[in-house]
Every structure is written in structure tokens, then in C-alpha cells.
């Protein structure tokens, strides 16, 4: 098959905007309080240089999800180069 033709026929009366709360589609939340989850990743990496030296650096990655019922806010970020150091020949 080299081509797929898909046609959707909709009556004009079916077009429009319907406003309704999200809970009507997904049901009531089982938790009505604020909740949060914070995860992190702390790592160190080292690079060996051709001249015999090396440099070491570290990073911290954070991910936070805060929720109130069906509403969620996600914050994600990273810090690089914290605690860096180098040695040379």
C-alpha cells in the first residue's frame, strides 16, 4: 500500500465547544489533598586528557511533581559543573 486516504464526515451541528469539568471525563480524584514527589540524581564524571591531566565534574538533576486532585505541576532541572576540579601534568 502506497497511499492511505482517510475521510471523516461530520455534520455541522456536531461541531462546537462543550465545557465541562475534567472530573466528568476521568472521575473523582481519590486524593483531595496536596501531594508531592521529589526525585534526584547526583553523579560524577571524569575525563582523562591526552596530556595526562584530567578533570572531574559533577551534576545534580531534580524532578518534582506536585498534584492537587487531577491537576499536576512538573518541575525538572539540572545543575552541571558543581564541585569541578582539574589536575594537569
N, C-alpha and C positions, 0 to 999 in steps of 0.2 A: 504494500500500500504506500503510495507516494503522497497522498493528499487525504485529509480528513475534513469534511465540511460538517459543521455543527450549526444548527439553526434553532433558535429559541423564539417561540411565538408567544407574546404576552399581550393580553388585552389592555387597552389604555386605562380602564377602570382599576386594574390591578396595580398600577404604578402610583407611588405616593410614599409618604413618610408616616410611619407608625411609631409613636413614642411610648415606650413602656419601660418599667424598671427592669434592671438586669436580673433581679431575683425571680421574675416571672419565667425567664428562659432557663436559668440554672438552678432554681430552687433556693430556699432559705439557707443561709450560712449556718453551719453547726457551731461556729465560734463567734461570739459577739463582742469580744474584747480585742484590744490591740496586741498583736504578736510580732515578733521579730526574730530573724535568724542571721547571724554574722559568721561568715567563714573566711579563713585567711590561708595564705600560702607564703611561707618565708623560705627563701632559697639563697644559695651562694654559688657563684660560678668563678672559675679561674681560667685565665688564658695564658698559655706558655708562648713567649715571644721567641723569634729566631735568634736574637742576640743573647739568649739565656735568661732574660728577665721574665717577669710575669706580672700580671695584675689580677687582682681579686675584687669582686664587687658582689653586692647582694641586692635583693629586691623583696618587696612586700606587696602582695596582692590582696585586696579586700573585696568581699562581696556581701552586701547587706540586702535582705528582703524584709520589708515591713508591711504588714497587712492589717486591715480592718474590714472584717467580713469579706466581701468579694473584691475589695479594692486593694491593689498592691502597688508598692513603690520599690523599685530596684535601683540600688546604687552600686556601681562597680568601678574600681580604680586600682592603680598600681603605682608604686614608688620604686624607681630604679636608681642604682648608684649610691645607695645608703651604705655607709661603712666601707667605702672603697679604699684600696691600698695598692701600691705597686712596689716591686723590687727591680733593680737594674744591675747590670754587670759592669 
